[in-house]
């Protein structure tokens, strides 16, 4: 089970400082959509250069022009690139094809997908590397979580790895781990803490015990 640190509300220097604090406890650094909007793919490039031993995920949430956007993120050094599960099949296939060509991976984000189980099955057949259930900020605010959705995709997915994101913190982690995802994505559960290193260490320990 891998641990991904999601960075959303920081600029490049703050991102570097944060990753430096916790790098020994994480497997993947996510350059979140807000950073990509503010800083562009330069953020991906600089984090990959600063931390070559970590995998870097570019959270582009691609919806269209998928092959081109995957190519650009790959050039910037991203190891994993995200596309939305709600995108057209042609876009998903284009993303998967380009990622394979570049030696990269595609994570499909299921945010706002209504029929999780059916779509996960289709995405698995299209060659997605990861399928991620994701409770976004706006739904977390009304008390939703991704655990049931995770169980649903675990039932149908044969090849893709499964990932879970959205409001995961130390207190909710045991429930997440019980569902056995391949990738656990934590943002504020680490970044909002005063002692980020201690939070990352605790979460890392639980994730690696599986």
C-alpha positions in Angstrom: 0.0 0.0 0.0 1.4 3.4 -1.0 1.0 6.8 0.6 0.5 9.9 -1.6 0.8 13.4 -0.2 -1.7 15.8 -1.9 -0.5 19.4 -2.1 -3.2 21.8 -3.0 -3.0 25.2 -1.4 0.7 26.1 -1.7 3.1 27.7 -4.1 6.4 26.0 -5.4 8.7 27.2 -2.5 6.1 26.1 0.1 5.6 22.8 -1.6 9.3 22.1 -1.6 9.6 23.0 2.1 6.6 20.7 2.9 7.9 17.7 0.9 11.3 18.1 2.5 9.7 17.7 6.0 7.9 14.5 5.2 9.7 12.9 2.2 11.0 9.8 4.1 7.3 8.9 4.8 5.7 9.3 1.4 5.8 7.4 -1.9 4.1 9.9 -4.2 3.8 13.7 -4.2 0.7 15.1 -5.8 0.8 18.5 -7.4 -2.8 19.4 -6.9 -5.1 21.1 -9.4 -5.0 24.5 -7.6 -1.1 24.5 -7.8 -1.2 23.6 -11.5 -3.7 26.4 -12.1 -1.5 28.9 -10.2 2.0 27.7 -11.1 1.6 25.6 -14.3 3.5 22.4 -15.0 6.6 24.2 -13.7 5.5 23.0 -10.3 5.7 19.4 -11.4 9.1 20.0 -13.0 10.6 21.6 -9.9 9.3 19.1 -7.4 10.6 16.2 -9.6 14.0 17.8 -9.9 14.1 18.5 -6.1 12.9 15.0 -5.1 14.0 12.6 -7.9 13.5 9.5 -5.7 9.8 10.3 -5.2 7.1 9.7 -7.8 5.2 12.9 -8.8 1.6 12.9 -9.7 0.2 15.8 -11.8 -3.5 16.3 -10.8 -4.6 17.7 -14.2 -8.1 16.2 -14.0 -8.0 16.0 -17.8 -11.4 16.2 -19.5 -10.4 16.6 -23.2 -7.3 16.8 -25.5 -6.0 14.0 -23.3 -3.1 12.7 -25.4 -1.6 16.2 -25.6 -2.0 17.0 -21.9 -0.5 13.7 -20.9 2.4 14.4 -23.2 3.0 17.8 -21.6 2.8 16.5 -18.1 5.2 13.7 -19.0 7.7 16.2 -20.4 7.5 18.1 -17.1 8.5 14.9 -15.2 5.2 13.6 -14.0 5.1 9.9 -13.3 1.4 9.7 -12.9 -1.3 11.9 -14.5 -5.0 12.2 -13.7 -8.0 12.2 -16.0 -11.6 12.3 -14.9 -13.7 9.2 -15.1 -16.5 11.3 -16.4 -14.5 12.1 -19.6 -15.3 10.5 -22.9 -14.1 7.0 -23.6 -12.0 8.4 -26.5 -10.2 10.7 -24.1 -9.5 8.0 -21.6 -8.1 5.8 -24.3 -6.0 8.7 -25.6 -4.6 9.3 -22.2 -3.8 5.6 -21.6 -2.2 5.3 -25.0 0.0 8.4 -24.6 1.0 7.4 -21.0 2.1 4.0 -22.2 4.2 5.6 -25.0 5.9 7.9 -22.4 6.3 5.1 -19.8 3.9 6.9 -17.4 0.8 5.9 -15.5 -2.8 7.2 -15.6 -4.9 7.6 -12.5 -8.6 8.0 -13.2 -10.4 10.2 -10.7 -14.0 9.1 -10.1 -15.2 12.5 -8.7 -18.8 13.1 -9.7 -19.2 9.7 -11.4 -22.7 8.5 -10.6 -22.5 4.8 -11.4 -19.1 4.0 -9.8 -19.2 0.2 -10.3 -20.2 0.2 -14.0 -17.7 3.0 -14.9 -14.9 1.4 -12.9 -15.4 -1.9 -14.9 -15.2 0.0 -18.2 -12.1 2.0 -17.1 -10.4 -1.2 -16.0 -11.0 -2.7 -19.4 -9.6 0.5 -21.1 -6.3 0.0 -19.3 -6.4 2.6 -16.5 -3.4 2.1 -14.1 -5.2 3.4 -11.0 -8.9 4.1 -10.4 -9.5 6.5 -7.5 -12.6 7.1 -5.5 -12.6 10.7 -4.5 -14.9 12.7 -2.2 -14.2 16.3 -3.2 -14.0 19.3 -0.8 -17.6 20.3 -1.5 -19.0 16.9 -0.6 -16.7 16.4 2.4 -18.3 19.6 3.7 -21.6 17.8 3.9 -20.2 14.8 5.6 -19.6 12.3 2.7 -16.7 9.9 2.4 -15.4 7.4 -0.2 -15.3 4.1 1.8 -18.4 2.5 0.3 -17.4 3.6 -3.2 -13.9 2.0 -2.6 -15.5 -1.3 -1.7 -17.7 -1.1 -4.9 -14.7 -0.6 -7.2 -12.7 -3.3 -5.4 -15.5 -5.7 -6.3 -15.3 -5.2 -10.1 -11.7 -4.1 -10.9 -9.4 -6.8 -12.2 -6.2 -5.1 -13.4 -6.1 -1.5 -12.2 -4.9 -0.5 -8.8 -7.4 1.2 -6.5 -6.9 4.5 -4.8 -8.9 6.6 -2.3 -8.8 10.3 -1.7 -10.8 13.0 0.1 -10.6 14.0 3.7 -8.5 11.1 5.0 -6.8 11.7 8.3 -5.4 9.6 11.1 -8.8 9.1 12.7 -10.5 7.7 9.6 -7.4 5.8 8.3 -8.2 2.4 9.9 -11.5 2.3 8.1 -9.8 3.1 4.8 -7.1 0.5 5.3 -9.7 -2.1 6.0 -11.0 -1.7 2.4 -7.4 -2.4 1.2 -6.7 0.2 -1.5 -3.4 0.1 -3.2 -2.9 3.9 -2.8 -4.0 6.1 0.1 -4.1 9.9 -0.7 -3.8 12.3 2.2 -3.8 16.1 2.0 -4.9 18.1 5.0 -4.5 15.1 7.3 -0.8 16.0 7.0 -0.5 19.5 5.6 -2.8 21.1 8.1 -0.9 19.8 11.2 1.6 21.8 13.2 3.9 18.8 13.3 3.7 17.5 9.7 6.5 15.1 10.1 4.9 13.4 13.1 1.5 13.2 11.3 3.2 11.7 8.2 5.1 9.2 10.2 2.0 7.9 12.0 0.0 7.7 8.8 2.9 6.0 7.0 3.2 3.4 9.8 -0.5 2.4 9.5 -0.4 2.4 5.7 2.7 0.2 5.5 1.2 -2.2 8.1 -1.8 -2.5 5.8 
